[in-house]
Amino acid sequence: MRGSQFIAVGELLPKYLPQLVILAQQPSPYQRLAASLTIQGYLLKGLLAFHRLNFSERETYSKEALRYTDVAADRNLEVAVLAYLAYTLYYNNKPQQALRRFQEILPSIDEVSPLLQSHVYTGLAHASARCNQRQDALTYIEGIS
């Protein structure tokens, strides 16, 4: 996104996201779709916060997105949100917390796309290295395909 697109997204999200949140919380044929869109909206808000270098705000939005993963029932989206939160913790100089979040993904790693698997293994390698767990970092690098 370019500067003007960030502004447009920042102006539109507050108008539409609250409506999506309501739909995501109410049982209906559209609840799963609304939950997926809600997650994506919070991740966009987190991206905007990241560009302002506001990591605590990005962490808050990541956690909000995580609240809707069960309703969305999409393993790829759930893992993407957990990885997003883990990277947020990593960038916010919380490598131990990031590593724990990345490790939460491991039991379901085979259920997601190869691209997302590589993204997670890369994060695991980075976080392990930052936590001085050299051998684990090397092991996770081998998982990147």
N, C-alpha and C positions, 0 to 999 in steps of 0.2 A: 504494500500500500504506500501511496505517496501522502504528503502532508495534508492535502485537501480531503483525501479519502479518510484519513484518520479522524479529521474533524467531523465529516459526515457520519461516520460510524459512531463516534462519540455522542453525536446529537440524536441519532436514531435509536440507539440501544435503550436509553432510558424510557422511550415511548413504547417500545414493543416488548421488551423483556418482562416487565411486570405482568403483562397479559399472558405471555407464554408460561410464566411461573404458575399462574392460576390454573391454566389448562393442564399443566403437568401434574398438578396436585389433585385434580378431579377425575374420578373414573369415567372414561368415555372411550369410544373407538379411536380417538385421536390422542389419547394420553401418552402413549409411547413416543409418538412423533413429536408431541409438544415437549416431552422431557428431553429428547435428543436436541431439539432446537434451543431449549433452555440451556442445556450444557454448552452448546456451541456459542450461545450469547455470552455466557459467563467467561468462556475461554477467550472470546473477542475482547471483553472488558479487561481480562488479564493481560492480553497482548498490548492493549493501550497503556495499561499501567506499567508494563515492562518497558515500553518505549519512553516512558517518563522516569524510568529507573526507580519505580516505586514497587519494590519487591514485596513489602508487607501487604499492599493492596492486591497485588497479583496472587499472593498466597490466599487471601480471603476469597477472591473470586474462584480460585481453583477448588477450594473447599466447598464453596457453594455449588459448583458444577458437580462435584463428587456426590452431593446429596441426591442427585437425580439419576445416577447411573443404574440403580436397581430398577427404577421404573422404565428407563429406556431399554433395558434388557439387550444391550449391544456390547458384547465382550470387547470388541475393538475400541469402541468409544470409552468404555470403562478403563481399559488399560491406558489409552491415550490420556485420559484425565489424570490417572495416577502418575504417569510419567511426567505430565505437565507440572503437577504439584511437586514431584521429586526434583525436577530441574529448577523449579522456583526456589525450593529450599537450598539447592546446590548454589545457585546464583546469589542467594541471600546469606552465603557463608555459613550454612548449616549442613555440612557434608554428612554428619552422622545421621541426622534426620532424613536427609535425601537418600542415603544408602538404605535405611530401613524401608522407606516408601518404595524404592525400586525393588527391594527384596520381596515386598508384598505381592508383586506382580508375578514372580517366578512360578508359583503353582499353576498359573493359567497361561504361561508364555506360549505354549504350543497351540493355544486356541485362537491366536491372533495372527494377523498377516505377517509375512516375512519382513516387510519393511518396518513394521512396528516392533517386531522382535529385535531387529538390528538397532533401532533407536533405544530400546530398553537396555540391551547389552552394552551399548556405548555409554549410556548413563551410569550403569553399574560399574563399568571400568573406570570412568572418571571419578565417581564418588569413592570407590574403593581406593584408588590412588591417593585421593585427597585425605583419606583416613589412614594412610600409610599401610594399607593392606595390599602390598605389591603382588603377591602370588594370586590373590583373588582377582585383582585387576587384570592380570595376564590371562587368567582362566576365562574371565568375561570377554576379553578381546577375542578369544578363540570362538566364542559364541556368535560373534558378528559375522554374518554371511552376506 
